[in-house]
């Protein structure tokens, strides 16, 4: 079977690569189908992944998560985008798939820094209501994904009935197109290479934060558009998993694991690897072997028609690896969808999947994560593989070697 393609970043004339226009059409058509299947007359979107999915625009970093950008998609018009100041004018020049009139400057308050009493939210709701009237859907509910309470209260004050659109948008984003799968594969391929750099740098005397700096530099040099997070966890910090990095010095014989979360053209990775530094103990190797067995069992089970409860059941219960319940162990034996967002559908865990399973479908892409504490009481193994569901089963996107525990710079 041919490997999944991870071509270069450029468009070229001699290979078929990413078809951006097809990607844009697919995402907007999926969002419109979700809207048409609902009782809503429009979706009003603040979640910046949903905004990108429908408008094909993006502002990251400091401005992307301030609840100031929003988009309106009605049954027969839009999307209309309100963006941060001059970004709207930029879209008129460089985003021709949006009508010029649908690229508008907007400001609601920067998460409350401008008080609602300034009137920006009230004016915005009046403008939105006018567009709903023009589209003939002012009397239908408006689906909203995430919202600041004052804006919700203002919508209600002006007579708009609000329903939840986030469930519908997450359903729309669940099945990935070939172009989305290509971007997810490219993002994973970038991390494949960065892990080689991490392996070579992982020596006694290096700090966890230095590895984080290395990963950030290499990813941005390779073309990442956002490094969302890098976990670097070593030595006695491995157990329990702290889910962050520190300035701890790497020491001889440490077990260390890393999670690299970044995006390429918006599509994300969540990609753990575990190493030992210089040498590995039997306890560390045993923990890694068990984590790998749990991982392989899950990958082998992935195919269309399988329930997420069947995957979760292959992993140990929380009490079997030292936790009091599934809430306390959440995220350790874990699966989560990947796309424009880090945690999309399906979410696979004993916490939720046993009572509300989701049937796997071809086109889903998700990460599978396993974690095993070592018998020494402080080391632990963490493995993560990203997979795409095909009619034949799982195809793995994450290719840096992980079948056995890798020892970095052995003595």
KOLKOL-826086 format. One record per residue (C-alpha): x, y, z; residue in three letters. Coordinates in steps of 0.2 Angstrom, whole numbers, padded with zeros to 4 digits, always signed. Layout:
REM KOLKOL-826086
XYZALA
...
REM end
This chain:
REM KOLKOL-826086
+0000+0000+0000UNK
+0007+0017-0005UNK
+0010+0029+0010UNK
+0000+0044+0013UNK
+0007+0059+0003UNK
+0016+0073+0013UNK
+0022+0084-0002UNK
+0031+0100-0001UNK
+0023+0117+0004UNK
+0023+0124-0014UNK
+0010+0122-0027UNK
+0019+0115-0043UNK
+0015+0110-0060UNK
+0022+0093-0061UNK
+0012+0085-0046UNK
-0006+0085-0040UNK
-0005+0092-0022UNK
-0017+0102-0011UNK
-0032+0109-0020UNK
-0036+0124-0010UNK
-0052+0129-0019UNK
-0058+0111-0017UNK
-0054+0112+0002UNK
-0064+0129+0003UNK
-0079+0122-0006UNK
-0079+0106+0005UNK
-0079+0115+0021UNK
-0092+0128+0017UNK
-0103+0115+0009UNK
-0102+0104+0025UNK
-0106+0119+0036UNK
-0121+0124+0025UNK
-0127+0106+0026UNK
-0126+0107+0045UNK
-0136+0123+0045UNK
-0149+0116+0033UNK
-0152+0101+0043UNK
-0156+0111+0059UNK
-0170+0122+0064UNK
-0159+0137+0064UNK
-0160+0151+0051UNK
-0142+0156+0053UNK
-0126+0151+0062UNK
-0117+0165+0071UNK
-0099+0159+0074UNK
-0086+0165+0087UNK
-0076+0149+0088UNK
-0061+0154+0078UNK
-0059+0136+0070UNK
-0077+0137+0064UNK
-0074+0154+0057UNK
-0059+0147+0047UNK
-0070+0132+0042UNK
-0083+0143+0035UNK
-0074+0159+0029UNK
-0057+0152+0025UNK
-0049+0166+0034UNK
-0037+0166+0050UNK
-0029+0177+0062UNK
-0019+0168+0075UNK
-0009+0173+0091UNK
-0015+0187+0101UNK
-0030+0192+0091UNK
-0037+0175+0086UNK
-0045+0171+0103UNK
-0052+0187+0110UNK
-0070+0184+0105UNK
-0069+0199+0093UNK
-0070+0190+0076UNK
-0086+0183+0071UNK
-0095+0176+0056UNK
-0114+0175+0051UNK
-0119+0161+0039UNK
-0138+0161+0034UNK
-0147+0148+0024UNK
-0146+0159+0008UNK
-0132+0171+0011UNK
-0114+0174+0018UNK
-0103+0170+0026UNK
-0102+0188+0032UNK
-0086+0191+0042UNK
-0082+0204+0055UNK
-0064+0205+0058UNK
-0051+0215+0068UNK
-0049+0233+0060UNK
-0038+0233+0045UNK
-0039+0214+0043UNK
-0056+0216+0035UNK
-0048+0227+0021UNK
-0035+0214+0019UNK
-0048+0201+0016UNK
-0056+0212+0002UNK
-0040+0212-0007UNK
-0034+0194-0004UNK
-0049+0183-0001UNK
-0059+0185-0017UNK
-0070+0170-0012UNK
-0079+0182+0000UNK
-0089+0197-0006UNK
-0082+0213-0002UNK
-0098+0218+0007UNK
-0096+0203+0018UNK
-0079+0208+0024UNK
-0082+0220+0038UNK
-0073+0228+0053UNK
-0079+0223+0069UNK
-0076+0226+0088UNK
-0086+0219+0103UNK
-0075+0222+0118UNK
-0059+0211+0118UNK
-0066+0199+0131UNK
-0073+0213+0142UNK
-0059+0226+0141UNK
-0071+0237+0132UNK
-0087+0236+0144UNK
-0104+0232+0136UNK
-0110+0249+0141UNK
-0100+0256+0127UNK
-0113+0250+0116UNK
-0103+0240+0103UNK
-0112+0224+0107UNK
-0129+0232+0105UNK
-0124+0239+0088UNK
-0117+0223+0082UNK
-0133+0214+0087UNK
-0143+0227+0078UNK
-0133+0225+0062UNK
-0134+0206+0063UNK
-0153+0207+0065UNK
-0154+0218+0050UNK
-0145+0204+0040UNK
-0156+0191+0046UNK
-0171+0201+0041UNK
-0164+0204+0024UNK
-0161+0185+0022UNK
-0179+0182+0028UNK
-0174+0172+0043UNK
-0176+0184+0057UNK
-0190+0174+0065UNK
-0180+0158+0065UNK
-0167+0153+0079UNK
-0149+0158+0078UNK
-0136+0145+0081UNK
-0121+0151+0091UNK
-0106+0140+0095UNK
-0097+0150+0109UNK
-0102+0167+0116UNK
-0098+0180+0129UNK
-0113+0181+0142UNK
-0116+0200+0138UNK
-0117+0197+0120UNK
-0129+0182+0123UNK
-0140+0193+0134UNK
-0140+0207+0121UNK
-0146+0195+0108UNK
-0160+0190+0119UNK
-0164+0208+0123UNK
-0166+0212+0105UNK
-0178+0197+0102UNK
-0166+0184+0095UNK
-0169+0166+0100UNK
-0152+0157+0102UNK
-0148+0138+0100UNK
-0132+0128+0101UNK
-0123+0127+0084UNK
-0107+0120+0091UNK
-0113+0102+0091UNK
-0118+0104+0073UNK
-0102+0112+0068UNK
-0092+0098+0076UNK
-0102+0085+0067UNK
-0098+0095+0051UNK
-0080+0095+0054UNK
-0079+0077+0059UNK
-0076+0069+0042UNK
-0060+0075+0033UNK
-0058+0077+0014UNK
-0043+0071+0005UNK
-0036+0089+0006UNK
-0038+0090+0025UNK
-0030+0073+0026UNK
-0015+0079+0016UNK
-0013+0094+0027UNK
-0014+0083+0043UNK
-0001+0071+0035UNK
+0011+0086+0031UNK
+0009+0093+0048UNK
+0014+0076+0056UNK
+0029+0074+0043UNK
+0036+0091+0050UNK
+0035+0084+0068UNK
+0043+0067+0061UNK
+0059+0078+0057UNK
+0058+0088+0073UNK
+0059+0073+0083UNK
+0075+0068+0075UNK
+0082+0085+0082UNK
+0075+0082+0099UNK
+0083+0064+0099UNK
+0100+0072+0095UNK
+0099+0086+0108UNK
+0092+0075+0122UNK
+0108+0074+0133UNK
+0111+0077+0152UNK
+0112+0096+0156UNK
+0099+0101+0143UNK
+0084+0109+0151UNK
+0066+0105+0146UNK
+0063+0123+0141UNK
+0078+0122+0129UNK
+0070+0107+0120UNK
+0054+0117+0119UNK
+0064+0132+0111UNK
+0072+0120+0099UNK
+0055+0113+0093UNK
+0047+0130+0091UNK
+0062+0136+0081UNK
+0062+0121+0069UNK
+0044+0120+0067UNK
+0042+0139+0062UNK
+0057+0136+0050UNK
+0049+0122+0042UNK
+0033+0132+0039UNK
+0022+0129+0054UNK
+0008+0143+0056UNK
+0006+0140+0074UNK
+0015+0131+0088UNK
+0001+0129+0100UNK
+0011+0120+0114UNK
+0025+0109+0117UNK
+0025+0097+0132UNK
+0042+0092+0139UNK
+0042+0081+0154UNK
+0057+0072+0161UNK
+0063+0062+0176UNK
+0052+0063+0192UNK
+0040+0074+0183UNK
+0034+0060+0172UNK
+0023+0053+0185UNK
+0010+0060+0188UNK
+0009+0068+0171UNK
+0009+0087+0173UNK
+0004+0092+0155UNK
+0017+0106+0155UNK
+0035+0109+0153UNK
+0048+0117+0166UNK
+0066+0122+0167UNK
+0071+0105+0174UNK
+0088+0099+0169UNK
+0089+0083+0160UNK
+0099+0070+0170UNK
+0107+0053+0165UNK
+0095+0039+0165UNK
+0080+0050+0164UNK
+0064+0045+0155UNK
+0057+0059+0145UNK
+0042+0062+0135UNK
+0036+0076+0123UNK
+0020+0081+0115UNK
+0022+0093+0100UNK
+0006+0102+0095UNK
+0007+0113+0080UNK
-0003+0117+0064UNK
+0001+0118+0046UNK
-0012+0128+0035UNK
-0022+0126+0051UNK
-0022+0107+0053UNK
-0015+0101+0069UNK
-0004+0088+0077UNK
-0004+0080+0094UNK
+0011+0069+0094UNK
+0019+0061+0109UNK
+0036+0052+0109UNK
+0045+0045+0124UNK
+0064+0042+0126UNK
+0077+0037+0139UNK
+0092+0047+0141UNK
+0109+0038+0139UNK
+0102+0022+0146UNK
+0085+0013+0151UNK
+0080+0003+0166UNK
+0070-0013+0166UNK
+0056-0003+0174UNK
+0056+0010+0161UNK
+0056-0003+0147UNK
+0042-0013+0155UNK
+0031+0003+0156UNK
+0035+0007+0138UNK
+0031-0011+0132UNK
+0014-0010+0141UNK
+0010+0007+0134UNK
+0014+0001+0116UNK
+0003-0015+0118UNK
-0012-0004+0123UNK
-0008+0007+0108UNK
-0006-0007+0096UNK
-0023-0015+0102UNK
-0032+0001+0099UNK
-0025+0004+0081UNK
-0028-0014+0076UNK
-0047-0011+0081UNK
-0049+0005+0072UNK
-0061+0002+0057UNK
-0078+0009+0051UNK
-0092+0003+0061UNK
-0082+0000+0077UNK
-0089+0010+0092UNK
-0078+0021+0102UNK
-0083+0011+0117UNK
-0074-0004+0110UNK
-0058+0006+0108UNK
-0059+0013+0126UNK
-0062-0005+0133UNK
-0045-0010+0126UNK
-0037+0002+0138UNK
-0035-0001+0157UNK
-0047+0006+0169UNK
-0041+0021+0179UNK
-0040+0010+0195UNK
-0028-0002+0186UNK
-0014+0011+0184UNK
-0015+0020+0200UNK
-0030+0033+0199UNK
-0046+0033+0209UNK
-0058+0036+0195UNK
-0059+0040+0176UNK
-0061+0058+0179UNK
-0044+0059+0188UNK
-0036+0049+0174UNK
-0044+0058+0160UNK
-0033+0061+0145UNK
-0020+0047+0149UNK
-0029+0033+0140UNK
-0037+0044+0127UNK
-0042+0048+0109UNK
-0047+0064+0101UNK
-0051+0070+0084UNK
-0039+0081+0075UNK
-0042+0095+0062UNK
-0043+0114+0063UNK
-0045+0111+0082UNK
-0034+0100+0093UNK
-0049+0092+0101UNK
-0062+0087+0089UNK
-0074+0072+0087UNK
-0073+0058+0091UNK
-0067+0059+0109UNK
-0062+0042+0115UNK
-0061+0038+0134UNK
-0068+0027+0147UNK
-0075+0043+0155UNK
-0088+0046+0141UNK
-0087+0033+0127UNK
-0094+0018+0138UNK
-0111+0028+0140UNK
-0111+0037+0124UNK
-0101+0028+0110UNK
-0098+0035+0093UNK
-0097+0024+0078UNK
-0081+0026+0068UNK
-0082+0032+0050UNK
-0070+0032+0035UNK
-0063+0050+0034UNK
-0061+0052+0053UNK
-0044+0057+0059UNK
-0039+0056+0077UNK
-0025+0054+0089UNK
-0023+0039+0101UNK
-0014+0041+0117UNK
-0008+0029+0130UNK
+0001+0031+0147UNK
+0009+0019+0158UNK
+0017+0023+0175UNK
+0034+0013+0178UNK
+0036+0002+0194UNK
+0050+0014+0200UNK
+0036+0026+0205UNK
+0042+0041+0195UNK
+0046+0036+0177UNK
+0032+0034+0164UNK
+0029+0030+0146UNK
+0018+0041+0135UNK
+0015+0036+0116UNK
+0003+0044+0104UNK
-0001+0040+0086UNK
-0012+0049+0074UNK
-0023+0039+0063UNK
-0035+0041+0048UNK
-0049+0029+0047UNK
-0050+0021+0030UNK
-0062+0007+0023UNK
-0048-0006+0027UNK
-0044+0001+0044UNK
-0032+0013+0052UNK
-0018+0022+0043UNK
-0005+0029+0054UNK
+0001+0047+0050UNK
+0015+0048+0064UNK
+0030+0039+0058UNK
+0045+0043+0070UNK
+0050+0026+0077UNK
+0040+0021+0092UNK
+0038+0002+0092UNK
+0052+0000+0105UNK
+0059+0013+0118UNK
+0072+0023+0110UNK
+0087+0028+0120UNK
+0094+0045+0116UNK
+0113+0046+0115UNK
+0117+0030+0123UNK
+0132+0028+0133UNK
REM end
